[in-house]
Amino acid sequence: MTTFILLHGGGDVGWSWHLVAAALRREGHEVFAPDLLADDDSATLDDYADAVVAEVGPLRGGLVVGHSFGGFTAPLVADRIGADVLVLLAGMIPRPGERPEDRWENTGYGEAAAAQAARDGGLTGNEDPLVSFYHDVPRELALEAISRERAHPSTAAMETPWPLAAWPSIPTEFIVCTQDRFFPPEFLRRLAADRLGVVADEIDGSHCVALSRPEELARMLKGYAVTHGPSASARS
């Protein structure tokens, strides 16, 4: 059995992981998918991580996943609990001391998104979230996700430098969503190579693939657990 800690992205809630969590729990795995702090403009990235660690209690090890903006919080949590593996799903990849609000310019995101939008006729970055985020999610599910949106992250979290002095020495995997209309896939592949030194894996789905391809995503996460978990160390 593996413990999975699934962290949502900006504006989202733990519910966004409910289909993936169900697929993992059916096989006996333990899953935490907390609602990160919201509606508190003073909450920092450390506060987000503190809340997750408090929820999982004395747990050590396991697999931590950060989706989108959750990429800023997931490494903090993974570092504090000594996770076996860290996974970023279409995740933002911070550098030590980098403020989340500076990441957009630092990574060249604006140019990458504009170029992709020019190629796909304006689908990337479209103002309609059903087009840009949930285009492959069943409509009823997408509308429910939109109805659950919250004010996360806070101004403090955006303005405070990422607190770790270095990336955690934990095996790290990155998943690119090939139909992502928020973070262009090629942009994320480049960032994964430049900032993490890894070749990204891919899943055929939108930015919100946890709702559109939950079973496939759960299989990928289980695969990482097998590759990097405690039993893998025993075999090596």
N, C-alpha and C positions, 0 to 999 in steps of 0.2 A: 504494500500500500504506500502511496505517495501523498504528501500534503501539497496542495496547490493553493497559492495565494494570488488571486486575480484582481488586478488594480485597473480601474476604469480610467477613461480620459477626461478631458475638459468638458464641463457642462453635463457630465453623465452621472450615472449611479451604478451601484453594484448589480442591479437588475440586468444591466446590459450583458452580463455574463451568465444569466440564469440557464440558458440552453446548454452552454458548454459545461457549466457546473453539474447539471443533471446528467449529462453523458459521462462525466468522470465519476460521479457518485454511484451510478449504476454498476460500476466495476469495483466499488468498495473504497475509492479514494476519498480522502478528507479534503474539503474545499472551503476556503474563505473567500468571499467576494464582497468586501465591505463597501459601504458608502463613505467615500472620503469626505472630510470636512467641507462644508459649503456655507454660503450666506454669512461668511465671517471674513471681512476684508483684512483682518490682522493675522489670519492663519498663515504660517510659513510652510515651506516644504518639510522642515523638521517636524512641525506640528502634524502634518499629514502622516509622516512616517511613524511618529510616536503613537498616533491613534491606531494604526494598523498593528504595530507590535503589541500594543495593549490588548487588542482584540484576539490575537493569536496566542497570547499568554506565553507559557514557557517553551513553546515550540522552537526547535532548532532544526536547520536543514530544510528540505523541501524545495519546491520549484516556485519562483516568484515571476509573475508576468506583469508587464506594464504596457497598457495600450495607449498610444498617442501621447497626450500630456502625462499619462501615468509613467512614461519613461523617465521623468524627473524624480518620481517618488520611489519607483521599484528598486533602483540600485541602493537607495538609503535603507530600505527595508531588508533587502537581501544581505547587505553588509552587516546589519545589526543582528540578524538571526543566523548568520553563517549558512545561507542557502546553498544547496547543492548546485543549482543552476539558475541563471537569470535569463529571461526571455523578453525581448521587446517586440511587440506586435504593432507594426506601423508606428513605432515609437520615436519620440524625440530623444536625441542622444546628447546629453549635456556634457560640457567640459568643466573641469574644476574651476570654480570662480566665475563661471559664465552665468549671467542673469538670464532667466527664461525669456524675458522680453527682448533681449538682444540676439537671441538665437536666430530669429527670422532673417535679419540682415547678415549675421555672421555666416550662415550656411548658404546664402544665395537663394533662399526659398522663393522670394517674389519673382525672380527671373525664371526659375524652373517652372513655377505654377503658370506664369503667363505664357511661356513657350508651349507647355502642354495644352493649355486652353486654346491656343491658336491652332494646334493640331487637331483637337477633338471638337472644335466648333463651340467652345464655351461651356462644355460640361464640367471641366475642372474649375473649381471655385465658384460654381453656379450658386446664386443666392437662395435657390430653393433646396432645402436640405434633402428632400426626396430625390433630387437629381444628383447632388454632390456627395451626399453621405450614405443614403439608404436605397440607392437605385436598384439593388438586387435583393433587398429585404422585403418579405411579404408586407403589403401596404398596411394592414391592420397592426402588425408588429412595429412597423416603422412609425406609425402615428402614435402608438403607445410610448415608444422611446422618446419621441419629441415632447410628449406631454409630461415626461418625467425630468426634463432638463432643469438644472440648478445652477446657481452662481458659484462655479468652481472652474479654475483656481481663483485665488484672491489677488488683490493688488500686491499685497506683501509677498506672496509666493512668486509673482512675476518679477518683482523688483529686487529680490534678495539673491545674491550670488549662490550658485549651487554649492552646497557645503562640504562635499568630500574633497580631500586633497588629491585623490587619484581614483580611477575606476576600480571598483572592488576586484580583488583577485579571485573571482568566481567565474567558472565557465559561462560564457554569454552567447546566446543565439539571437538572431534577428529574423523576423518574418516580414516580407514585403507582400502587400495585397496587390495583385496584378491589375485589378480594376479600380484602384484607389483614385478618387477624383478630388481628394484633399491634398495628400502628399504624393506627387508623381512617383511612380515606381522607380524610374531611373535615378531620380533625386535621392531616394532612400537607399538604393543599392550603393550609390557613391558614398553617402554618409556612413553607411555600415562599414564599408571598406576603409574610409579615411579615419573615422573616429574610433572604431572598434577593432579594425584589422580582421574583420570576418566577411565571408561570402554569405550574403543573405539567402535564406530559403524563401520559397514563394508559395502562396496560396491563391487560388483563383477566386477572388471576391472583392467586394468593396471595402472601404475604410472600416465599415461596421460588420466585418466578416463574422464576428462572434454571434451575430443574429442571423446571418444569411447562410453560413456554412459551419454550424456549430459542431457537427459530428466530425467533419474533416479536421477542424481546428483542434478538437479534443484529441484526435489520433496523433497529430503532430506534437502536442504537448506531452502526451504519454511517451512518445518516442524519445523526446529529450530527457525525460525522467529515467528511462531505461539506459540511455547513453551516458548520462552524467550522475546518476544517483549513487547511493552508498554501495549498492550491489555491483555497480560498474567498477568501483575501486577495488572491491574484493576480487573481481575476476582478473584485474590487470596485474 
